[in-house]
Amino acid sequence: MLFRSVLGYTLISVGGATLAFSGGRYAVGEFRQAEARQQWDQAEARAAVALARRSASIDGRSSVPIVNGAPVARLVIPRLHLDEIVVEGVNDDALNAGPGHLPGSAFPGESGNAVISAHRDRHFARLGDIRLGDTVVTESGAVRGTWVVISRRVIDAHAPALFRTKDATLTLTTCWPIRYMGSAPERLLVSAKPVGQTGSFASVLTN
Amino acid sequence: MTNMKAWVDSAAGVTIPARVGTDSSAMVNDPGRPVVTTFSNGTVAPATASELPTLAVLGAFLLLIGAGILVSRSRS
């Protein structure tokens, strides 16, 4: 009888702690995303990104490093009702706050491959529904770009997936399958090409 | 010799981009799989697998089992 009581209370304690931990992480993520959105809505965040990009365009590499977790872009996929603020970095904390821009990859709108990754149970939960031809809109610094999805593929998690490109490319990645318990064995890769752009580096440089 | 890759890269004249964040060669809980924190040509996709859904389900399951045991004990 005593054993069952101890076992019952132990399971409730461990289960409650586990639930509280996961719930807490979700809550912190929501808070960080709201915080990033607020920062993005303020002019300072856009100015910081524009400054870093201007530096990158002048000497080929950024001399103004953007810290992990800082908002760097806005990502909108209208058909999926996805509207997220992208933060710098793909570590645990960054991905908990929002889709993460892979450091070293291009920013959306620059020439090169801009890589944005997010959790399948969070910010990219609807990415599995994306179709070829869907429109993606990005806003980064002074550049607002419109992209069209040109490929959607699933690859092994350990397979080489990301490559440098000369032309502007937007790559979105998340784990696959979307509905999967445990560590997902595959990755969903969505590639998009630009179809329109307003604002430019030129406008940033002259400002 | 430690940091062999950096030595080989420097000898070959390869420019290593400035890194923001943790070392990209650090390991995660999946042995043998490097944590991707910076972009490089041919790299794997970042590890976006989250254990939170599994933890949430496991926590709820344990909670229910524990509650079930206590209820059954009080009835008997």
Interface residues (C-beta under 8 A of the other chain):
Chain A: M1 R4 S5 L7 G8 Y9 T10 L11 I12 S13 V14 G15 G16 A17 T18 L19 A20 F21 S22 G23 R25 Y26 R61 S62 P65 I66 V67 N68 E88 G89 V90 N91 L95 G100 L102 P103 G104 S105 N113 V115 S117 A118 H119 R120 D121 R122 F124 I155 A157 H158 A159 P160 A161 L162 F163 R164 T173 T174 C175 M181 G182 S183 A184 R187 L189
Chain B: P17 A18 R19 V20 G21 T22 D30 R33 V35 V36 T37 T38 F39 S40 N41 G42 T43 V44 A45 P46 A47 T48 A49 S50 E51 L52 P53 T54 L55 A56 V57 L58 G59 A60 F61 L62 L63 L64 I65 G66 A67 G68 I69 L70 S72 R73
